[in-house]
Amino acid sequence: MHFDVPILLENTIKWYESNLSKDNRFDITVLKDNKIVAFGGYTSIDRVVGKAETYLFANPIQHHHGIGTEAKMLMCQYGFEVLGLNKLYFVANEDNFPIIRVNEKCGFVMEGRLRHEYLTTKGELKDMLYYGLLKEDWKKKSFNGNE
Ligand SMILES: CC(C)(COP(=O)(O)OP(=O)(O)OC[C@H]1O[C@@H](n2cnc3c(N)ncnc32)[C@H](O)[C@@H]1OP(=O)(O)O)[C@@H](O)C(=O)NCCC(=O)NCCS
């Protein structure tokens, strides 16, 4: 997911409205005890190949309580079983350890490293990592129990 900093409400509303008519994405909010704890989605949905990119944000005041992992596991189940996709993937900054860990716990594996793909605010060139999960691998993991 890409956005401009500072994140302003008016820009967020514009972003939301510009996405309403797109049929190659599906955005979700995740509720727990009737409160929003995370939001995310499936973007660049390719129905021919059966794949989509995923993104996920957990409520910052509740990080490190397992919400991200629980939300991502639900996203995998929904993506494969309801949206009928065959592959989910994401591309993360190499030092975004929480999202990498969350996805690894759901069974995603690194498929590639895109070298020097972005410039940090400190002027450092960094790599991005491409992670994927196939439905068949997710099914095996689900039947064997999650680690
Ligand atoms: C990624 C994100 C959704 C995780 O949410 P969360 O609720 O904190 O996730 P969880 O508590 O389920 O798991 C976080 C895992 O990351 C690990 N982690 C957190 N910081 C870490 C670090 N600096 N180094 C290594 N691991 C780290 C935690 O230990 C935990 O793993 P564990 O359960 O094996 O101990 C949340 O950090 C977030 O919203 N980040 C900002 C949005 C973002 O960058 N999204 C990705 C781009 S789409």
The ligand as a Gaussian input file, in Angstrom:
#p B3LYP/6-31G(d) Opt

LIG

0 1
 C        2.429000      -5.717000      10.516000
 C        1.337000      -5.525000      11.543000
 C       -0.030000      -5.699000      10.865000
 C        1.488000      -6.617000      12.620000
 O        0.421000      -6.479000      13.556000
 P        0.521000      -7.090000      15.047000
 O       -0.846000      -7.157000      15.595000
 O        1.546000      -6.378000      15.836000
 O        1.060000      -8.563000      14.715000
 P        1.268000      -9.820000      15.698000
 O        1.228000      -9.380000      17.119000
 O        0.295000     -10.895000      15.293000
 O        2.699000     -10.379000      15.280000
 C        3.812000      -9.528000      15.143000
 C        5.048000     -10.412000      15.045000
 O        6.150000      -9.610000      14.596000
 C        7.219000      -9.768000      15.520000
 N        7.988000      -8.526000      15.525000
 C        7.546000      -7.301000      15.850000
 N        8.572000      -6.413000      15.751000
 C        9.649000      -7.129000      15.338000
 C       11.007000      -6.789000      15.052000
 N       11.439000      -5.535000      15.146000
 N       11.847000      -7.769000      14.667000
 C       11.413000      -9.055000      14.544000
 N       10.119000      -9.436000      14.802000
 C        9.275000      -8.480000      15.192000
 C        6.536000     -10.042000      16.856000
 O        7.438000     -10.628000      17.781000
 C        5.431000     -11.003000      16.394000
 O        5.931000     -12.300000      16.152000
 P        5.784000     -13.481000      17.270000
 O        4.300000     -13.650000      17.509000
 O        6.393000     -14.676000      16.626000
 O        6.491000     -13.025000      18.494000
 C        1.461000      -4.152000      12.236000
 O        2.770000      -4.027000      12.736000
 C        1.164000      -2.978000      11.326000
 O        0.006000      -2.580000      11.162000
 N        2.202000      -2.360000      10.736000
 C        2.051000      -1.151000       9.944000
 C        1.456000      -1.442000       8.606000
 C        2.393000      -2.175000       7.698000
 O        3.591000      -1.926000       7.660000
 N        1.822000      -3.116000       6.934000
 C        2.599000      -3.846000       5.972000
 C        2.560000      -3.179000       4.651000
 S        1.158000      -3.689000       3.769000

